[in-house]
C-alpha cells in the first residue's frame, strides 16, 4: 500500500532529522573546549578576531536556535511522520 510506504518514509526522515539535531548538539558541546583553549592575545592588524566572550555568545545563540528548531519539530511531529515531506 502506498500510504504505508509514505508513512514509513516520513518516519525515517523524521528520525534522520532528530538524529541530525542530536549530532549538531554534540558538536556544539565540543566547541566549549576550543573556546576555552582560545588565546585572545593573537590579534592581527590586518583582520579582526572574535573575543572569547563573543565566541561564547555565538555558541549560546546557536544552541538556542537548535533548541527552537527541535521544539518546532516536536510540535509538528505528528504531521511530519504522517505525511510525505516536500523538498
VMD Tcl script that builds the backbone (N, CA, C; Angstrom):
set m [mol new atoms 261]
animate dup $m
set s [atomselect $m all]
$s set {name element resname resid chain x y z} {
  {N N UNK 1 A 0.847 -1.181 0.000}
  {CA C UNK 1 A 0.000 0.000 0.000}
  {C C UNK 1 A 0.888 1.239 0.000}
  {N N UNK 2 A 0.585 2.194 -0.838}
  {CA C UNK 2 A 1.424 3.372 -0.992}
  {C C UNK 2 A 1.395 4.271 0.245}
  {N N UNK 3 A 0.274 4.359 0.931}
  {CA C UNK 3 A 0.183 5.189 2.127}
  {C C UNK 3 A 1.130 4.671 3.201}
  {N N UNK 4 A 1.196 3.360 3.355}
  {CA C UNK 4 A 2.113 2.772 4.323}
  {C C UNK 4 A 3.564 3.079 3.991}
  {N N UNK 5 A 3.901 3.038 2.699}
  {CA C UNK 5 A 5.260 3.350 2.268}
  {C C UNK 5 A 5.592 4.808 2.573}
  {N N UNK 6 A 4.663 5.716 2.259}
  {CA C UNK 6 A 4.902 7.139 2.519}
  {C C UNK 6 A 5.040 7.395 4.010}
  {N N UNK 7 A 4.213 6.726 4.818}
  {CA C UNK 7 A 4.282 6.896 6.262}
  {C C UNK 7 A 5.626 6.397 6.792}
  {N N UNK 8 A 6.080 5.249 6.316}
  {CA C UNK 8 A 7.360 4.696 6.759}
  {C C UNK 8 A 8.508 5.625 6.343}
  {N N UNK 9 A 8.428 6.131 5.107}
  {CA C UNK 9 A 9.471 7.042 4.629}
  {C C UNK 9 A 9.463 8.343 5.433}
  {N N UNK 10 A 8.282 8.848 5.765}
  {CA C UNK 10 A 8.181 10.070 6.572}
  {C C UNK 10 A 8.745 9.832 7.970}
  {N N UNK 11 A 8.482 8.676 8.552}
  {CA C UNK 11 A 9.035 8.351 9.872}
  {C C UNK 11 A 10.552 8.260 9.814}
  {N N UNK 12 A 11.091 7.668 8.739}
  {CA C UNK 12 A 12.548 7.587 8.585}
  {C C UNK 12 A 13.153 8.978 8.449}
  {N N UNK 13 A 12.508 9.828 7.697}
  {CA C UNK 13 A 13.020 11.198 7.532}
  {C C UNK 13 A 12.976 11.970 8.846}
  {N N UNK 14 A 11.912 11.779 9.607}
  {CA C UNK 14 A 11.838 12.453 10.905}
  {C C UNK 14 A 12.927 11.923 11.832}
  {N N UNK 15 A 13.181 10.626 11.795}
  {CA C UNK 15 A 14.269 10.048 12.586}
  {C C UNK 15 A 15.615 10.618 12.182}
  {N N UNK 16 A 15.832 10.775 10.894}
  {CA C UNK 16 A 17.073 11.383 10.399}
  {C C UNK 16 A 17.186 12.827 10.856}
  {N N UNK 17 A 16.084 13.536 10.817}
  {CA C UNK 17 A 16.039 14.929 11.258}
  {C C UNK 17 A 16.438 15.045 12.737}
  {N N UNK 18 A 15.835 14.225 13.592}
  {CA C UNK 18 A 16.154 14.304 15.020}
  {C C UNK 18 A 17.583 13.837 15.300}
  {N N UNK 19 A 18.060 12.845 14.553}
  {CA C UNK 19 A 19.442 12.395 14.729}
  {C C UNK 19 A 20.424 13.496 14.332}
  {N N UNK 20 A 20.100 14.238 13.278}
  {CA C UNK 20 A 20.957 15.347 12.857}
  {C C UNK 20 A 20.990 16.441 13.917}
  {N N UNK 21 A 19.843 16.723 14.527}
  {CA C UNK 21 A 19.812 17.718 15.602}
  {C C UNK 21 A 20.674 17.273 16.777}
  {N N UNK 22 A 20.613 15.989 17.118}
  {CA C UNK 22 A 21.434 15.464 18.209}
  {C C UNK 22 A 22.921 15.566 17.880}
  {N N UNK 23 A 23.269 15.279 16.628}
  {CA C UNK 23 A 24.667 15.356 16.208}
  {C C UNK 23 A 25.196 16.788 16.289}
  {N N UNK 24 A 24.397 17.731 15.858}
  {CA C UNK 24 A 24.793 19.145 15.936}
  {C C UNK 24 A 24.974 19.567 17.391}
  {N N UNK 25 A 24.100 19.108 18.262}
  {CA C UNK 25 A 24.221 19.436 19.688}
  {C C UNK 25 A 25.518 18.871 20.267}
  {N N UNK 26 A 25.892 17.653 19.867}
  {CA C UNK 26 A 27.154 17.071 20.346}
  {C C UNK 26 A 28.353 17.874 19.862}
  {N N UNK 27 A 28.315 18.295 18.613}
  {CA C UNK 27 A 29.420 19.084 18.068}
  {C C UNK 27 A 29.519 20.429 18.775}
  {N N UNK 28 A 28.380 21.059 19.011}
  {CA C UNK 28 A 28.401 22.345 19.712}
  {C C UNK 28 A 28.924 22.194 21.139}
  {N N UNK 29 A 28.671 21.058 21.765}
  {CA C UNK 29 A 29.189 20.833 23.115}
  {C C UNK 29 A 30.716 20.755 23.094}
  {N N UNK 30 A 31.282 20.238 22.013}
  {CA C UNK 30 A 32.735 20.159 21.887}
  {C C UNK 30 A 33.370 21.530 21.630}
  {N N UNK 31 A 32.583 22.477 21.161}
  {CA C UNK 31 A 33.096 23.817 20.863}
  {C C UNK 31 A 33.611 24.490 22.135}
  {N N UNK 32 A 33.024 24.166 23.280}
  {CA C UNK 32 A 33.472 24.762 24.543}
  {C C UNK 32 A 34.954 24.516 24.779}
  {N N UNK 33 A 35.438 23.338 24.445}
  {CA C UNK 33 A 36.859 23.028 24.622}
  {C C UNK 33 A 37.723 23.929 23.754}
  {N N UNK 34 A 37.273 24.158 22.530}
  {CA C UNK 34 A 38.027 25.039 21.633}
  {C C UNK 34 A 38.004 26.480 22.117}
  {N N UNK 35 A 36.858 26.921 22.584}
  {CA C UNK 35 A 36.752 28.299 23.073}
  {C C UNK 35 A 37.634 28.485 24.301}
  {N N UNK 36 A 37.671 27.502 25.197}
  {CA C UNK 36 A 38.497 27.614 26.398}
  {C C UNK 36 A 39.986 27.623 26.071}
  {N N UNK 37 A 40.376 26.964 24.987}
  {CA C UNK 37 A 41.794 26.951 24.622}
  {C C UNK 37 A 42.178 28.141 23.742}
  {N N UNK 38 A 41.220 28.955 23.382}
  {CA C UNK 38 A 41.440 30.107 22.520}
  {C C UNK 38 A 42.216 31.185 23.265}
  {N N UNK 39 A 43.195 31.776 22.595}
  {CA C UNK 39 A 44.025 32.826 23.183}
  {C C UNK 39 A 43.667 34.153 22.522}
  {N N UNK 40 A 43.130 35.088 23.315}
  {CA C UNK 40 A 42.749 36.402 22.786}
  {C C UNK 40 A 43.960 37.240 22.372}
  {N N UNK 41 A 45.141 36.848 22.771}
  {CA C UNK 41 A 46.325 37.656 22.517}
  {C C UNK 41 A 46.887 37.574 21.117}
  {N N UNK 42 A 46.324 36.759 20.260}
  {CA C UNK 42 A 46.848 36.613 18.906}
  {C C UNK 42 A 46.122 37.514 17.915}
  {N N UNK 43 A 45.967 38.754 18.252}
  {CA C UNK 43 A 45.293 39.700 17.375}
  {C C UNK 43 A 46.211 40.092 16.221}
  {N N UNK 44 A 45.622 40.424 15.133}
  {CA C UNK 44 A 46.363 40.835 13.952}
  {C C UNK 44 A 45.913 42.229 13.552}
  {N N UNK 45 A 46.800 42.966 12.904}
  {CA C UNK 45 A 46.428 44.309 12.463}
  {C C UNK 45 A 45.635 44.268 11.167}
  {N N UNK 46 A 45.747 43.199 10.404}
  {CA C UNK 46 A 45.094 43.151 9.108}
  {C C UNK 46 A 43.679 42.563 9.150}
  {N N UNK 47 A 43.335 41.854 10.197}
  {CA C UNK 47 A 41.990 41.299 10.310}
  {C C UNK 47 A 41.621 41.160 11.769}
  {N N UNK 48 A 40.342 41.066 12.035}
  {CA C UNK 48 A 39.878 41.010 13.418}
  {C C UNK 48 A 39.528 39.581 13.808}
  {N N UNK 49 A 39.653 39.314 15.075}
  {CA C UNK 49 A 39.329 38.012 15.635}
  {C C UNK 49 A 38.306 38.229 16.737}
  {N N UNK 50 A 37.319 37.360 16.780}
  {CA C UNK 50 A 36.317 37.449 17.839}
  {C C UNK 50 A 36.957 37.142 19.183}
  {N N UNK 51 A 36.462 37.794 20.214}
  {CA C UNK 51 A 36.965 37.528 21.555}
  {C C UNK 51 A 36.341 36.244 22.089}
  {N N UNK 52 A 36.869 35.762 23.186}
  {CA C UNK 52 A 36.346 34.555 23.814}
  {C C UNK 52 A 34.874 34.746 24.215}
  {N N UNK 53 A 34.550 35.919 24.731}
  {CA C UNK 53 A 33.167 36.202 25.128}
  {C C UNK 53 A 32.230 36.216 23.914}
  {N N UNK 54 A 32.705 36.778 22.798}
  {CA C UNK 54 A 31.885 36.775 21.585}
  {C C UNK 54 A 31.661 35.356 21.078}
  {N N UNK 55 A 32.697 34.535 21.126}
  {CA C UNK 55 A 32.557 33.143 20.700}
  {C C UNK 55 A 31.562 32.391 21.582}
  {N N UNK 56 A 31.596 32.639 22.882}
  {CA C UNK 56 A 30.633 32.000 23.786}
  {C C UNK 56 A 29.211 32.475 23.484}
  {N N UNK 57 A 29.071 33.742 23.142}
  {CA C UNK 57 A 27.754 34.271 22.790}
  {C C UNK 57 A 27.243 33.629 21.495}
  {N N UNK 58 A 28.136 33.450 20.517}
  {CA C UNK 58 A 27.752 32.783 19.268}
  {C C UNK 58 A 27.305 31.349 19.539}
  {N N UNK 59 A 28.028 30.666 20.409}
  {CA C UNK 59 A 27.707 29.286 20.760}
  {C C UNK 59 A 26.351 29.217 21.458}
  {N N UNK 60 A 26.110 30.137 22.379}
  {CA C UNK 60 A 24.840 30.181 23.092}
  {C C UNK 60 A 23.684 30.433 22.122}
  {N N UNK 61 A 23.894 31.352 21.192}
  {CA C UNK 61 A 22.863 31.644 20.205}
  {C C UNK 61 A 22.600 30.423 19.327}
  {N N UNK 62 A 23.652 29.713 18.941}
  {CA C UNK 62 A 23.482 28.509 18.125}
  {C C UNK 62 A 22.687 27.450 18.884}
  {N N UNK 63 A 22.995 27.251 20.170}
  {CA C UNK 63 A 22.235 26.296 20.982}
  {C C UNK 63 A 20.773 26.716 21.105}
  {N N UNK 64 A 20.531 28.009 21.279}
  {CA C UNK 64 A 19.157 28.499 21.385}
  {C C UNK 64 A 18.381 28.240 20.092}
  {N N UNK 65 A 19.014 28.492 18.956}
  {CA C UNK 65 A 18.364 28.250 17.667}
  {C C UNK 65 A 18.123 26.760 17.447}
  {N N UNK 66 A 19.064 25.938 17.870}
  {CA C UNK 66 A 18.898 24.493 17.760}
  {C C UNK 66 A 17.733 24.014 18.622}
  {N N UNK 67 A 17.633 24.543 19.819}
  {CA C UNK 67 A 16.506 24.197 20.689}
  {C C UNK 67 A 15.176 24.660 20.097}
  {N N UNK 68 A 15.190 25.822 19.465}
  {CA C UNK 68 A 13.976 26.334 18.828}
  {C C UNK 68 A 13.551 25.416 17.683}
  {N N UNK 69 A 14.516 24.975 16.895}
  {CA C UNK 69 A 14.221 24.060 15.796}
  {C C UNK 69 A 13.719 22.713 16.318}
  {N N UNK 70 A 14.326 22.223 17.391}
  {CA C UNK 70 A 13.891 20.964 17.990}
  {C C UNK 70 A 12.450 21.087 18.521}
  {N N UNK 71 A 12.138 22.221 19.131}
  {CA C UNK 71 A 10.789 22.455 19.646}
  {C C UNK 71 A 9.771 22.495 18.512}
  {N N UNK 72 A 10.121 23.160 17.417}
  {CA C UNK 72 A 9.224 23.201 16.260}
  {C C UNK 72 A 9.020 21.805 15.676}
  {N N UNK 73 A 10.101 21.041 15.590}
  {CA C UNK 73 A 9.993 19.680 15.085}
  {C C UNK 73 A 9.104 18.813 15.960}
  {N N UNK 74 A 9.253 18.971 17.270}
  {CA C UNK 74 A 8.431 18.198 18.208}
  {C C UNK 74 A 6.968 18.630 18.130}
  {N N UNK 75 A 6.757 19.932 17.961}
  {CA C UNK 75 A 5.395 20.459 17.876}
  {C C UNK 75 A 4.666 19.873 16.661}
  {N N UNK 76 A 5.382 19.710 15.559}
  {CA C UNK 76 A 4.781 19.232 14.314}
  {C C UNK 76 A 5.111 17.766 14.032}
  {N N UNK 77 A 5.549 17.040 15.050}
  {CA C UNK 77 A 5.961 15.649 14.856}
  {C C UNK 77 A 4.857 14.800 14.233}
  {N N UNK 78 A 3.655 14.903 14.733}
  {CA C UNK 78 A 2.563 14.076 14.219}
  {C C UNK 78 A 2.341 14.312 12.727}
  {N N UNK 79 A 2.402 15.553 12.321}
  {CA C UNK 79 A 2.217 15.863 10.903}
  {C C UNK 79 A 3.409 15.391 10.077}
  {N N UNK 80 A 4.614 15.552 10.613}
  {CA C UNK 80 A 5.816 15.176 9.870}
  {C C UNK 80 A 5.940 13.676 9.659}
  {N N UNK 81 A 5.501 12.874 10.621}
  {CA C UNK 81 A 5.628 11.428 10.459}
  {C C UNK 81 A 4.431 10.813 9.735}
  {N N UNK 82 A 3.402 11.609 9.473}
  {CA C UNK 82 A 2.226 11.052 8.803}
  {C C UNK 82 A 2.123 11.432 7.337}
  {N N UNK 83 A 2.916 12.386 6.899}
  {CA C UNK 83 A 2.833 12.864 5.512}
  {C C UNK 83 A 4.192 12.790 4.846}
  {N N UNK 84 A 4.145 12.763 3.527}
  {CA C UNK 84 A 5.372 12.802 2.750}
  {C C UNK 84 A 5.967 14.212 2.822}
  {N N UNK 85 A 7.271 14.293 2.956}
  {CA C UNK 85 A 7.945 15.595 3.045}
  {C C UNK 85 A 8.159 16.149 1.647}
  {N N UNK 86 A 7.907 17.408 1.504}
  {CA C UNK 86 A 8.182 18.057 0.228}
  {C C UNK 86 A 9.485 18.797 0.340}
  {N N UNK 87 A 10.320 18.615 -0.623}
  {CA C UNK 87 A 11.636 19.262 -0.603}
  {C C UNK 87 A 11.662 20.488 -1.460}
}
mol reanalyze $m
mol bondsrecalc $m
mol representation Tube
mol addrep $m
